[in-house]
Amino acid sequence: MQDNHRRHFIQTTASLGLLGSGGAALAQVFDFKPNQRYPDPSVWILDPSFAKYRIYSSTLEQVASGMRWAEGPVYFPGKAGEPGHVLVSDIPNNRIMKFDEKDNSFSVFRRNANYANGNTRDRQGRLITCEHSVVRRVTRTDDGGRITVLADSFEGKRLNAPNDVVVKSDDSIWFTDPLFGINGEWEGSRAKPEQATTNVYRLAPDGRMTAVITDIVNPNGLAFSPDEKKLYVVEWRGTPNRSIWAYDVGADGALSNKTKLIDAADQGALDGFKVDRDGNLWCGWGSNGALQAEPSDVGGRKVFQLRGKSEDLDGVMVFNPQGKAIGFIRLPERCANLTFGGPKNNRLYMASCHSLYALYVESHGAV
């Protein structure tokens, strides 16, 4: 089955021009062998409360590969309970990819995507995208493919690099605006920021935009609690570690009572995340690249090594609403972001470096 899927993937990518000369992909295509035994040993129960979310006979799957840095997955359901599709950003390749559940095909959805990063659906089912470099804007794509610019500036100055986005039930759009898309040439084009701070913005249904958070450094992933009374935001460069902050959300959209919910520790990295119906936070996880204070001897050379091994950190860490780690899904690549999908909203899609992975869980996305 896995061999058939791989052959189908290679045939699809070749027919769509995803492969270069000699059959080489635009990035690495990794072989993945799913676990044969149940329960899947990739799913770790860190607290007994997580056991009910693990499906005993569900196995981690790699559904696509060949990207350079996979980010911002969003699920679009099919009609009348039929299979749908996932869009996922491939940032350095400047494109958005599409995985179709109907036939397991993987194809280019949009080229020259302005280094798109985070994606979501609005309440009308339209695509909302953070184009985090060059144009540095948030856009909406309607069913006919027409793109509308929703935000590209604040108080007369260009946005930094819109990163992740979520839509509240009142149709307001909330997004983070760190510096990643303009810090270098890998995920876009280097540029000088015009905003004095890295903010979280709220775009009201009438188009009025406000900076609701201005005091955290490089805000990244964000999500609401199921009742929308809490907003959670990742601070990429927290003090001392990467963190998730929780805010109370007022009826008018005002935020208050900033509280640190999760601390990633000195070697862990929080990125994108989603919240399930029970209020658990399913978080992309991996090494933050921090180095040991002193070098160690490797083959006769002094080498500064990572504080934590990537193979021990890469995956999805699940926290309960109180911020306690209760489960971990171990992946062969670092997970940057994820989304719930599938016809029953119980299939977890994980955008991880070069690949898109999936796992059925006994949990459902809150949105």
N, C-alpha and C positions, 0 to 999 in steps of 0.2 A: 504494500500500500504506500509506504514511504517512498520507495523507488518510483512508483507510478506518479506520485505527486511531484517529485523532483523532476522527472522527465517532462511532465506537463508544464512546470514552472519554466524550465529552460526553453521549451518550445514557444511558450507565450512570450517570454522576454525577447527571444530572438525575433519573433514576428513583429514585435512592437518597437524594435530598434533599441532595446535596453542593453543589448550586448554589443561589445566592441569587436575589433578584429580578432579572429581566432577563437571566438566564442567567449571571450572574457567579459564578465559583467562590469558595469560602471563602478562596482565595489565588490567586496568579497561575498561570495555565496557559500554559506557554511552548511555542511552536512550536519544533520541532527538525527540521533537515534533515540526514539522515545523509550521510556522504561517499559519493560515487558510485564513486570509484576504489579499487582494491586496490593495495597494502596501505593500510589506513586511516591517513592522516597524523596522526590523533589519538594513535596509539600510537608513542611515542618509544623507541628503543633507546639507552640511555645507556652500556651496556656490552655487548660481543658476547655475553656469557653470557645476556642476556635474549632474544636472538633466537629461541631454541627455544620460548619461551612465547607468542610472537605467532603467531596464525593468520593467514596471508597473506590469506585470503578471508573474514575476520570483520570486521564493521563495528559500531561503537558505535551502540546503539539507545536511544532514550528510550521506556520502556514505560509510564510514568505521570507525571502532573504535577498541580499544584493543591494542593500542601501549603505550609505556612508555614516549617517547619524540619524536614526529614526526617532521621530518626535510627534507629539500632538495628535494621537489617534482619536477619531470620532466615528461613532457608529450611526448608520442610517438604516432603519428597519425597512423590510420589504412590505408589500401591500398584503393586508388580510393575513398577517401572521407568517408570511413567506420569508425565506432567508433574505438578508439584506447585504450591506457591504460596509467595509471600513475604509476610511481615508486616513492616510498617515503621511506626515511630512518627511521628506528626505532632504534635510536642510543643505548640506554642502553641494549636493547635486541639483539644488534649486528646482525642486519638483515636488508635487504631491502625488502619492501612489494610491492605488485602489485595489483592495482585496475583496473579491466577490464570493460570498458564501455559496451562491448557486452552483458554481462550477470550479471553485478554488483557483480561479485565475487571478493573476497579479499584473497590473498594467499601470501605465501613466495616466493619471487623471488630469494633471495640469503641469505643463512645462513653464519655465520662466515664471515661477511662482513668487518672485520677490523674497526668496529665502523664507518661505512660510514656516512658522513654528507651531504654536498652539491652534487648535481648531475645536469648534463645538457646533451644536445645532441651536437655533433659536426656537421659540415656542411654536413657530409656524413650520418648522422642519427645514429651514434654510441654513446653509453653511456660513458660519462666522469664522474668519481667519485672521490670525495675527501675522502680518507680513513684516518680519522683524528687521529687515535691512533694506537699503537703497531707498525705497519709498516710505518705510517706517509708518505703517498705518494698520487700521483694523477695517476689514471689508466684509460685505455680505454678498453671497452668490445666490441668485434666485433660481428657480427650477429651470428656467430657460438659459442659464449660464451668464446672465448679465451681472456684472460686478458693480456694487455700489460702495463708495468710500464712506465709512461711518465716522472715523476719527483719524486725523493725521497730525494734529497740533493741539496745544493747550496754552491758552493765554498768549497767543501770537507766536509761539515757538514750537519747532518740530518736536514730535515725540522722540524718545530715545530708541527703543527697539521693542515694540509690543511682543509679549512672550506667551502668555497663557490667558484664557478667556473662559468666562462662564456666564450663563444667562439666567436671571432670576425669574420667578413666576410672574412678576409684574412687568416683564419684558425689558427691564433694565439690563444693560450689558456691563459686566465688570471685567477689567483686564489689568494685568501687571505690565510694567514698563521699565525693565532693567536695561543694562548696557550691552548684553552679550552680542547682539547682532551688529554692533558698530565697534566692537573691541578689536577686530582683526579682519583678515581676509578669508578665513576658513568658512564661516557661516554667513558671509555677506561681504560688505565693503567697509573698511575702516572709516570712521567719521567722528567729528567732535560733537559731543552731546550739547544740546541747547538748554535742556531742563536742568535746573540747579540740583534737583533731587531725583531719586528713582522712586516712582509713585505707583499706587494702585488707583485706578480711575473707575468712576461710575458714570456710564452714559445712560441718561434717562430716556424714556420712550419719546420725549419731545425733542431729543437731540442735545439737551443741555448736559455738559460734562463737568464733573467735579473731581478733584483729587481727594479721595477719602482717606488715603494713607500716604504720608510723606516722610516718615521717620525710620523706615527700615531700608537696609542696603541690598539692592538688587532683588526685589520681590520676584518670585518665580511662580510655582504652581499655586492654584487657589480653588476653593470649592466651598459650597454652603452645606450646613447640616441639613438633614431631611426636612426639618420644619422651617428652615431658612432663618432661624433666630441667631445662628452663629455663622461667621465667615472665618475660614481657615486660610492662612497665607504662609507660604514657605519664604523664609529669609535665606537667600543663598549664601550671604556672607555674614552670618550672625556672630555674636560675641558670647562665648568663644567659638561656638560650633553652629552649623546649619540647624535651623529650627523651624517649627511650625507655630505660628501665633494664632490665637483665637480671639475674635472680637464679637461683642454683642451687636446685633443689627437692629436699629430702630425702624419704626414704621415708615419714616421718611428717608431711610437709607443711611442715616448717620451711624457711625461706629463708635463704640465705647468699650471700656473695660478690657484693654489689651492684656492678654495672659499668655505666657509661654505654655503650650500644650505638650510639645515633643522636642527633645534635644537629640540630635543625631549622633552625638559623641564625636571624638576627635578624628575618627577615620571614616565615618559614614556620610553618605550624601543623600539628602532629600531632593526630589525634583518635582515632577508632576504627580498628581494623585487624584483619586476619586473617592466618594463617600457612598456607602451602601445604605439600604433602607433602615438598617439598625443603627446607623450613625458611625459605623467603623470606617477608618481611613485606610485605604489600600494605596500604598505609597511606592513609587519607583525608588529603587535603592541601589547603592553601589559604593565604590571607593570615591572619596572626594579628592584623591590625588595628593593628600598630605604626606610629607616625607618624614622618616625617622630623623631625630635630632643629630644623630651621628651615623657615619657610613659604616657598612659592614663589609667583610672580605668576601668577594665573589670571584672565584677563579684567579686570585692574585691581584685583583683590582679593588679599590675602595669605591663602593657603590652606595648611594643614598637610596634606600628602598622604601616602599610604601609602608605606612603605619599598619595598615590592614591588608590582607591578601584579597585581591579582587575576586578570586574564585570562592572565597568565603562570604563575600558581601553582595555579589551581584544577584539581583532578584527583586521581589516585591515584599516589603514589610507591612504587616497589617497591625494597626493599633485600634484599640477600643475607644469609645468617646472620651474616656478619662485619660487617654494618652499612653496606656500600657500596651507594649508589644505582645500580641497574642498568636501571631502566625507569620510564617515566612515561606515564600515560594522561591525556591532556588533556581536560577537561570544560568545558562552558559555565557550570557552577555549582560552587561549593565543595563538595567531598565531605566529609561528616561521618563516615560509617561505611559498611561494605560487608560482603558475605558471599558465599561460594561457593554455587552452587545448580545447578539443572537436573538432569535425570535422570542425567547422567553426572558431576555435581559439578564441571563445568568452565565454568559460566556465572557470571561475576562480576557481582553486583548492587551498585550504588553509590547510596546514599542521599545526594542532593546538593541541599541547600537546598529547592527547590520540587518536585523531580522524582526519579524513580527511573530510573537508566540501567542498561544491561546490555551485556556484551561476552563473547563466547565466547573462551576462552584455552586454550592447550595446557598447562594447569596444573589442579591439583585441590586443593580444600580439605583440610587435614590432618584435620579432624574429619568 
